[in-house]
């Protein structure tokens, strides 16, 4: 609250005219400080902080011996993200087919409706693709309810497979060669 202090009248000495007394004003800052702290507390409580951008992934334990798991060809669904962030999918050992990002959820849902939770999903992302493409792919997996999926290396094998199917790829420069024991003899002859 404000207060006015008039003080006493000054007496004139000598022949000078009487001057008006100076008015001293005192402003009480307590209510303004209270409001400032209330506003500060209000904005601290109501502010939404940026959500963390890291993805939580549960990785399998490291084992010395590789485990061989039999997978039925019709239950294997592979998604390939190419270096220009376009998407292709492959069922089993069939040829890759183009897929729009908007159709990704429907394709996943169709396979889950048909085979249930026994679908094996593999994602292979080109090293020059944007990180957001991988994040979008994993987000779509989560929306459909995919609990198990694998993120595998994108190698020259996938690149040549995509090129033979008519996709525009950057070529094998800088891509890792596939492991010798990964493919069967029949696939190596192709």
N, C-alpha and C positions, 0 to 999 in steps of 0.2 A: 504494500500500500504506500501511497505517496503522502508526504507530510510537508507542511510549510512552516518554517521557523521564521517569525517576523523579527525576533530580537527586540531590543529596546531602542528608543529614539536617541540619537546622538545630539548632544548639546553643541551648539555652535560657540565657537570661541572667537572673539574678536569681531570684526565687521563683516565676516563672510556670511553668505546666505545659507539658510538651513538646507541640507541635502536629504533627499529621501533615503530611508534606511534600505540597505541591501537585503533582499529576501533570499534566504538559504533554503534550498529544496533538498530534501532527503528522500531517495527512492528505495523502498524495501524490495530487494531482489529475491527474496525467499520464494514467492509464488512462481516466478519465472524459472527458477532453478528446479522447482518441483515439476513443472510442466515439461521442462527439457528432459529430465530423467524419466518421466512417464512416457514421453514419446520415444526415447531411446530404448526403453524396455519393451514397448509395444512393437517397434520395428525389429528388435532382436528376436522376439518370440514368433512373429508372423512371417519372417523371411524364410523362403525355401532355398536352402543351399543347393548347389549343383550336385546332382546325383553322381556317384562314382561311375566311371566309364569302363572299369575293368570287368571282364566276364569271369564268372566263377565256373571252373571246369574241374571235374573230378577225373584225375588221370589214373590209369591202372598202375599197380605196383611194378617196379622194374624186376624183371626176372632174367636170369642168365640164359635159359634155354627158350627159344621161341616156341610159342604154342600154335599148333595147327588146329584150326577150327573149320569144320565142314560147313559150307554155306550153300544152300540151294540157289541155282542160277536165277530162278524167277523171283526169289526173295531179295536179291542183291540190287540195290539202287544206288548208282554213283552219280554225283553232281560234279561237274567240271566248270570252274570259273576261269574264263580265258583272260588274257592280259588286258583286253579292252572292257573288262567287267561284264561281258555277255555271258550267258549261262547256257549250259548244255546238260543233258542227263542221259544216262545209259542204264538199261535194265539188263542185268546179267552180262553176257559177253556180246550183246547186240551192239550195233553201231550207235554212236552218239547222235542225239536229236536236239535241235535248238529248243530252248524253253525261255519264255518270258518270265521276268521276275514276278509278275502279277499272277502267273499260273503255278508258281512253285508250291504254294500251300495246297492247291487242289490236287496236284500230282502226288504229293506226299500223302494227303488224306486218302486218296484213291487206293494207294498201296497198303495203307494201314487198315482200311476197310476190308480189303480182300484177304490179307495175310495176318492181320493182328500185330502183336508186338514182336513177331519173329522176323520182321523186315530188318535187313542189314543195310544201313545207310553209310555211304562213304563220301566224303567231300575232298576234292582235290582242287587247290587254288593255285593259279599261276603266280610265281614269285613277283611279277611286275603288276599284278592286280592290286587294286586299292584295298586297304585293310577294312574299309567299310563294307566291301563286298562279302568278306568273311563274316563280319558281324551281322549283316543282314541275313546271310544264310543260316547262321546259328540261331538268330531270332525266329526265323520261320520254323526251324526244327523245334524250338521251344513252344511255339504257338500250336503246333500240331500235337505236341506231347511226345516227341521223340526223346526217349530216355537214354538210348544208346546210339551213338554214331561215332565214326572214326574220321579224323582229319589226316590224310595221307599226303606223301610227297607228290608233287606234279613233276613228271619226268618227261623225257623225250618220247617215251612210248605214248603217253596221252596226247602229246603235241602232234606226233605223226598220225595218230588215230583221228584226231580232229581235222587235220589238214586233208586226209583222205576222204573225210565225210563232207568236205567243202567249206569248212570254217576258216576264217582268216586268223592265223596265228603268227606270232613273231618269229617262229623258228626255234631250233634247239639251242641257240647260243645262250650259254649261261645256265642251262637246265641240267640237273643231275641225270646221269645215266641210270636206268633201272637196275636193280640188283639182279644178279644172274640167277639166283634161286627163286625169284619171285614168280616167274612165268613158267608154264609148262612147255614142253618141247613143241607141242602143237601151236601154241601162241607165238613162240619164237620164229616159227617157219612163216607165219603170216607177215 
